[in-house]
């Protein structure tokens, strides 16, 4: 347990696998009530079952975060299940969506965060210690010839974080961002890359000064810090967690 989150109510979009799953489980381990959403019902239920073993309340709801009305329905449902919202983590990505990449990334990586934040704002303001953490990427801090849509959406999310932090400060809501580097987990992009394009995987690995890809739990620890009282005077900040990847 990193922090005492007893009675805190955390909502994690894209919470069924990878970084989102690790964040949800970390909050549960610290005593929080947790809600997650995702498009895939099977993985969502698997993670909900894990949460139910750890959290006082574990709520899950399928949601296509590219659909504006679905986002509001999910946030309202999560608030009802948890008895309010103290922390919102905007984690979902459209990077591997079957839709055209620009539409998917802008709809999910950026606009889902905008819509979820709007839907949760009233609940967060009533919390008395509301916090939003947006999950961006180091791709939003550097040019990307391979994934320009993803990079542009993540860059916009970083900029949105600063504007959000300024506009919501009067409501007592802190807003921060985490920019992970390359994170590997079962079924994720980098695991598949290791198995199908080892040269590309090894090239990325060689560019990380700490000598390995990250783990979802390491990003979850950063999120917990930003959501905790230990970061009570931190807002509008983007914290990079990348093993030094941006340094090379």
N, C-alpha and C positions, 0 to 999 in steps of 0.2 A: 504494500500500500504506500503510494507516494504522498497522497494528500487525503485528508478527511473530507469526503464529499457527501456525508450522511445527510439525507433529506434534500440534496440538490437534485434537480430534474434536468436531464440532458437529452437532447434530441440530435440524432446523427443521421444526416441524409447519406444515401449510398453506404449504409452501415452493415451490409451482409457479408462482405468479404474484404480481404486486403487491409488497407489502412483504416477504412471505416469500421470494420469489424474489430480491429485492435483497439481503436479509440473507444468504441462502445463497451468492450469488455474491461478496459482499464477504468472507465467511470464506474462500472458495476462493481469491480473489485474494491473501489474506494468508497463504496456505500451509496452511490447515486441510484436514483430511479432512471431508467433508460428507455428511450424509444428509438427505433431504427426504421428506415424504409429502403426499398430497392424495387427494381422491376421484377426480378426473378423470385418467384414464390418459394421454390425449393431451398435455395441458399438462405433466403430470408428466414424461413422457419428453422433451419438448422442453427443459425446464429441466435434466434430468439430463444431456442431451447437452452443454448449455452448461457445466455443472459439470465434466464429464469432460475438457474442454479446458483446465481451469484447476487442478483439484484432483488430488492424488495418488490419492485414493479418492473416488468419487462414487457414492453409493447412493441409490436411490429405491424406494419401495414404496407401492402404493395402500393407502389406509386410510380407513375411515369413522370419524372421531374421535368420533362420537356413540355408537359401540359400545364398551363397556368392554374386552372381550376383544381387539378389534382394536387398541386402543391399546397394550396390553401386547405383543401380537405384533409390532407395528411397532417399539417401543422395543427389544425383545430382538433383533430382526433388524438394527436399526441398530447396536446395540452389537457384534454379531457381525461385521458388515461393516467397521466402523471400528476394531475392536480395543478398544472401550471408549467411554465418553462423558465429555467434559470440560465441554461447554456444551450446555444444553437451552434452545431458544427456543420458547416456547409462543405461536404466532402465529395459529393457526386461528380462524376465526369462522363462526358459523352465521347471520350477518346476512342472507345471500341464499339460505339454504336453502329448499327448497320446503315443509318442514314448518312447522307452526304456530310463529310467531315465538318465543314464550316457551320452548317446548320446545327449539327449535333453538339459541337463544342460551345457555340454561343448560346444555344438553348439550355444546356445542362450545366456546363462549367460556370457560366456567367449568370444567365437570367434565372436559373433555378435558385441561385444564391440570393439574387435580388428579391425574388418573390417570396422565398421562405423567410427572409429577414423581415420583409414587410408584414407578412402574416404573423410572425412571432413577436413583433415589436411591442405590442400592448402587453403581452404576457411577460416579456423581459423587463419592461419598465416597472411592472408591479412586483417583480422579484426583489428589487432593492439592491441587487448585485448581479444584474444581467450581463452576459458576455456572449459575444459572437466570435467564433474562430472560423475563418475561411481557409480552406486547404487549396493552395495554389501549387506552384511547381517552380523549380529553378528554370524551367523552360520559359517562364514569363519574365525572366531577367536577362535573357540573352537571345540573339537571333537563332532561328531554327529553320534550316532549309528542308529538313525532312518532315516536320510537323508544324507548318506555319499557323494553321487554324488553332491547334491546341495551344501553341505559344501565345498567340494573340489573345485568346480567351483568358488564359492564366495571367497575362500582363494586365488585362482589363480588370480582373478580379483583385489584383494587388492595388491598382489605382482606386477601385471602388472601396476597398477596405479603408483607405485614408479618408475618403469623403464620408463614408459611413461613420467612422470614428468621430469626425468633427460634428456631424449632424446629430448623432445620438448621444453625445456626451451630456447634453442638457437633460436627458432622460435617465442618466446614471448607467448607461449601457456602454461597456467597453467593447471595442472591435479590434481584433488583431488577425494576423494571417500567418500561416506556416507554409514555407516553400520547400518541400522535400526534393532531394535529389533522386537518383535511381534506387528504387526500393523493390526488393524481390520477395515474392511470396507464392505459395502453391497456386497454380492456375493463372497467375498474373503475367503481364506482358514480358517481364524480364526472364521469368522462368521459361516461357515459350521461346523467347529469343535465344536463350542458352541452348535449347534443344534443336532449334531449326536454323539459326544463323550464328554459329559460335564465334565467327570472326568479329561480327558486330558487337556481340556480348563482351568478348575479350578486349575490344578497343575501348569500350566504356569503362570496364573494370580497370584497365591500365591508367585511365585518367582520373581515378579517385585516389587522392593521396593517402587516405587511411586504409587502402588496400582491399576493400570489399564493398559490395552493395549494402544498402541499408535494410533494416527489418521494420515491419509495420509497427511493432511495439516501441521502437525508438521514436517514431513520429508521434505516437500516442502519448508518450511521456512529455513531449514538448507541448502538446495540446493541453494536457492536464495542468501543466505549469501556468499557461496563459489563462486558463479558466479559473485558477485558484486565487485565494487571497494573497498569495505570494507575489502575484502580478497585478495587485490592485491599483497601481498607478501607471500601468502600461496600457496604452491604447494607440491605435494607428500604426502599429509596428508590424513589419514582416520579418519573421525569424526564419533564417535559412538553416535547414538540417540536411546536409549533403555529404558529410565525410570529406569536405574540402574540394568537392567536384568543380565548383565554380572558380577555384583558384588556378586551375590549369588551363 
